[in-house]
Amino acid sequence: MCANFKPVTRVQVHKLQLPDVPFDYLEEVYPAYNLPLLFKSEYGLEWRSVMFGLVPKWAQDKSSAKRTYNARNETLFEKPSFQEAAFKGKFGVIPVTEFYEAKYIDGKAQRWGVRRKDGQGFFIAAIYEICKINDEVIRSASMITMDAIDHPMMKEFHEPGNIKRSVIVIPHERLDEWLSVGPANFKSFIEGFPVEEFECSHVPKPKVETPQLNFFD
């Protein structure tokens, strides 16, 4: 499942006709790093800097972020970490340039990137939360995932076996609908992204090591 990605660039934000992002953010994100989240409030589209990995309201520290960066859509309303945010309809998007997955070649995991063919940024469905721990306000979010065993591209990633997962890409034309969706209509967005609009390739890991990148050869 996706544990590393490149957020949307400021040029892509402009081309998508989105509001400017009012804060700096990293070129690559890993669990427990901050990322730009887009959501809809009573004032319209808004950006927030949030932690990658949802921290539930009952958490006593932020360590859960390294385990909750992906949220299965099938159990959003059952898992204690996500169910309160899900029932309250706290859905947003994480706009990205590309995301990375493991592809096994000769038994070894390689880092592959998935991106749009036209170079546009795209929206990954997310669930977000806000909590307070020891007087610190923590905003956090997780990518929502789906089964990908039948997806032409995503079924090639992850460990060998019959468990394959994919992020959920929200079509550009359905962004406003998604950002206003409630729990009752949530399932209408659970579908694989159109493979003809995307491409993937091997992307060697950067020189900076992280626990996630140590997974790749």
TILUMKE-595504 format. One record per residue (C-alpha): x, y, z; residue in three letters. Coordinates in steps of 0.05 Angstrom, whole numbers, plus 32768, in hexadecimal, padded with zeros to 4 digits. Example, Ala and Ser with C-alpha at 12.3 -4.5 7.8 and 13.67 -1.06 7.14 Angstrom:
NODE  east  north    up  code
NODE  80F6   7FA6  809C   ALA
NODE  8111   7FEB  808F   SER
//
This chain:
NODE  east  north    up  code
NODE  8000   8000  8000   MET
NODE  8016   8047  7FF4   CYS
NODE  8048   805F  8028   ALA
NODE  806E   8092  7FFE   ASN
NODE  8059   80C6  7FCA   PHE
NODE  8068   810A  7FAC   LYS
NODE  8034   8140  7FBB   PRO
NODE  8018   816A  7F84   VAL
NODE  8046   81A2  7F6D   THR
NODE  8033   81EB  7F70   ARG
NODE  8032   81ED  7F24   VAL
NODE  8001   81B3  7F23   GLN
NODE  7FD6   81D6  7F58   VAL
NODE  7FD1   8212  7F2A   HIS
NODE  7FBF   81E7  7EED   LYS
NODE  7F89   81C4  7F16   LEU
NODE  7F6C   8209  7F27   GLN
NODE  7F72   81FC  7F71   LEU
NODE  7F80   8230  7FA7   PRO
NODE  7FCA   823D  7FB4   ASP
NODE  7FE7   8212  7FEC   VAL
NODE  7FF7   8244  8024   PRO
NODE  8030   821C  8043   PHE
NODE  806F   81F8  8030   ASP
NODE  8071   81AC  8029   TYR
NODE  80A3   8175  8019   LEU
NODE  80B0   815A  7FD3   GLU
NODE  80A8   8112  7FED   GLU
NODE  807D   80F9  8026   VAL
NODE  8081   80BC  8053   TYR
NODE  8056   80A6  808F   PRO
NODE  8057   80D9  80C8   ALA
NODE  806F   8110  8098   TYR
NODE  8042   814C  8089   ASN
NODE  801D   8152  8047   LEU
NODE  7FEC   8183  8026   PRO
NODE  7FA3   816C  802E   LEU
NODE  7F6A   818C  8007   LEU
NODE  7F24   818C  8025   PHE
NODE  7EE4   81B4  8022   LYS
NODE  7ECB   81E0  805B   SER
NODE  7E93   8213  8061   GLU
NODE  7EC4   8244  8041   TYR
NODE  7ED3   8219  8004   GLY
NODE  7F12   81F2  7FF1   LEU
NODE  7F48   81F5  8026   GLU
NODE  7F8E   81D9  8030   TRP
NODE  7FA9   81BE  8071   ARG
NODE  7FED   81A3  8082   SER
NODE  7FE0   815F  80A1   VAL
NODE  8007   8122  80B8   MET
NODE  8008   80E6  808A   PHE
NODE  7FE7   80B1  80B5   GLY
NODE  7FA6   80BE  80DA   LEU
NODE  7FAB   80CB  8125   VAL
NODE  7F67   80BC  8145   PRO
NODE  7F49   80E8  817A   LYS
NODE  7F55   80B5  81B1   TRP
NODE  7FA0   80AD  81A1   ALA
NODE  7FD2   80BD  81D8   GLN
NODE  800B   80CB  81A8   ASP
NODE  8019   80D2  815E   LYS
NODE  8039   808E  8154   SER
NODE  7FFB   8071  8133   SER
NODE  800A   809A  80F5   ALA
NODE  803E   8067  80DF   LYS
NODE  8008   8031  80DE   ARG
NODE  7FCB   8057  80C4   THR
NODE  7FE4   8079  8085   TYR
NODE  7FB6   804C  805B   ASN
NODE  7F6D   803F  806D   ALA
NODE  7F46   8006  804E   ARG
NODE  7F03   801F  8034   ASN
NODE  7EE3   7FDD  8046   GLU
NODE  7EEE   7FE8  8091   THR
NODE  7EEE   8034  8098   LEU
NODE  7EAE   8032  80C1   PHE
NODE  7EC6   7FF9  80ED   GLU
NODE  7F0F   8007  80FE   LYS
NODE  7F16   8030  813E   PRO
NODE  7F4C   805C  811E   SER
NODE  7F1F   8073  80E5   PHE
NODE  7ED6   8068  80F7   GLN
NODE  7EC9   80AB  8119   GLU
NODE  7EE6   80D3  80E0   ALA
NODE  7EC1   80A7  80AD   ALA
NODE  7E7D   80AF  80CE   PHE
NODE  7E88   80FB  80D0   LYS
NODE  7E99   80FC  8086   GLY
NODE  7EDF   8118  808E   LYS
NODE  7EF4   8109  8047   PHE
NODE  7F29   8131  8021   GLY
NODE  7F5D   8125  7FEC   VAL
NODE  7FA8   8121  7FEB   ILE
NODE  7FBD   813F  7FA8   PRO
NODE  7FFB   811D  7F8D   VAL
NODE  802C   811C  7F53   THR
NODE  803A   80D2  7F59   GLU
NODE  8038   809B  7F8D   PHE
NODE  8066   8060  7F98   TYR
NODE  8059   8016  7F9F   GLU
NODE  8083   7FD7  7FA4   ALA
NODE  8088   7FAB  7F67   LYS
NODE  80AA   7F68  7F71   TYR
NODE  80DD   7F56  7F3B   ILE
NODE  8101   7F14  7F45   ASP
NODE  80E9   7F12  7F8C   GLY
NODE  8104   7F58  7F9E   LYS
NODE  80DA   7F96  7FAB   ALA
NODE  80E6   7FD0  7F7B   GLN
NODE  80CB   8016  7F84   ARG
NODE  809B   8028  7F4C   TRP
NODE  8078   806B  7F41   GLY
NODE  8031   8074  7F27   VAL
NODE  801F   80B6  7F07   ARG
NODE  7FF0   80D4  7ED3   ARG
NODE  8007   80D1  7E8B   LYS
NODE  7FF5   811A  7E80   ASP
NODE  801F   8133  7EBA   GLY
NODE  7FE4   814E  7EE1   GLN
NODE  7FDE   8148  7F2C   GLY
NODE  7FA7   8119  7F44   PHE
NODE  7F7D   810F  7F83   PHE
NODE  7F83   80D4  7FB3   ILE
NODE  7F47   80C9  7FE0   ALA
NODE  7F57   80D7  8029   ALA
NODE  7F37   80D7  806D   ILE
NODE  7F4E   810A  80A0   TYR
NODE  7F49   8119  80EA   GLU
NODE  7F5C   814F  811C   ILE
NODE  7F6D   8141  8165   CYS
NODE  7F94   815E  819F   LYS
NODE  7FCB   813B  81C5   ILE
NODE  7FEB   815F  8200   ASN
NODE  7FD0   81A2  81E7   ASP
NODE  7FED   8195  81A1   GLU
NODE  7FBA   8198  8168   VAL
NODE  7FC8   8160  8137   ILE
NODE  7FAA   815D  80F2   ARG
NODE  7FB4   811C  80CD   SER
NODE  7F9A   80F4  8092   ALA
NODE  7F9E   80AF  8071   SER
NODE  7F97   8098  8029   MET
NODE  7F59   806D  801D   ILE
NODE  7F67   802C  7FF9   THR
NODE  7F40   7FF7  7FD3   MET
NODE  7F49   7FB0  7FBA   ASP
NODE  7F72   7FAF  7F7A   ALA
NODE  7F76   7F65  7F69   ILE
NODE  7F54   7F73  7F26   ASP
NODE  7F73   7FB6  7F16   HIS
NODE  7FA0   7FB0  7ED7   PRO
NODE  7FD8   7FDB  7EF5   MET
NODE  7FD2   7FD6  7F40   MET
NODE  7FCC   7F8A  7F42   LYS
NODE  8016   7F88  7F2E   GLU
NODE  802D   7FA9  7F6F   PHE
NODE  8035   7F92  7FB7   HIS
NODE  804E   7F4F  7FD0   GLU
NODE  803E   7F11  7FA6   PRO
NODE  7FFA   7EF5  7FBA   GLY
NODE  7FB0   7F04  7FB4   ASN
NODE  7FAF   7F43  7FDE   ILE
NODE  7FB7   7F81  7FB3   LYS
NODE  7FA4   7FC8  7FC7   ARG
NODE  7F9F   800B  7FA5   SER
NODE  7F94   8053  7FB8   VAL
NODE  7F52   8070  7FA0   ILE
NODE  7F59   80A7  7F6C   VAL
NODE  7F22   80DB  7F6C   ILE
NODE  7F14   80F3  7F24   PRO
NODE  7F21   813D  7F1A   HIS
NODE  7ED8   8148  7F06   GLU
NODE  7EBF   8127  7F46   ARG
NODE  7EEB   814D  7F77   LEU
NODE  7EB4   817A  7F92   ASP
NODE  7E84   813F  7F98   GLU
NODE  7EB7   8117  7FC0   TRP
NODE  7EC8   8150  7FEE   LEU
NODE  7E7D   8156  7FFF   SER
NODE  7E6F   810B  8003   VAL
NODE  7E4F   80EE  8041   GLY
NODE  7E55   80A7  805D   PRO
NODE  7E17   8090  8037   ALA
NODE  7E35   80A0  7FF1   ASN
NODE  7E7D   808E  8000   PHE
NODE  7E7D   804C  7FDA   LYS
NODE  7E6D   806C  7F97   SER
NODE  7EB7   8082  7F93   PHE
NODE  7ED5   803E  7F9E   ILE
NODE  7EEF   802D  7F59   GLU
NODE  7F33   8022  7F39   GLY
NODE  7F53   805C  7F14   PHE
NODE  7F51   805A  7EC7   PRO
NODE  7F92   8037  7EB6   VAL
NODE  7F94   8057  7E71   GLU
NODE  7FA0   809B  7E91   GLU
NODE  7FDA   8084  7EBC   PHE
NODE  8020   8067  7EB4   GLU
NODE  8052   8047  7EE3   CYS
NODE  809D   803B  7EE2   SER
NODE  80D6   8027  7F0F   HIS
NODE  80EE   8062  7F39   VAL
NODE  812F   8054  7F5F   PRO
NODE  812C   8067  7FA8   LYS
NODE  814D   80A9  7FBA   PRO
NODE  818E   80AC  7FE2   LYS
NODE  816A   80C2  8021   VAL
NODE  8159   8083  8048   GLU
NODE  8118   8079  806E   THR
NODE  80FA   803B  808F   PRO
NODE  80CA   8036  8054   GLN
NODE  80FF   803C  801F   LEU
NODE  8129   8006  8041   ASN
NODE  80F3   7FD6  8029   PHE
NODE  810A   7FDF  7FE1   PHE
NODE  8149   7FC4  7FC0   ASP
//
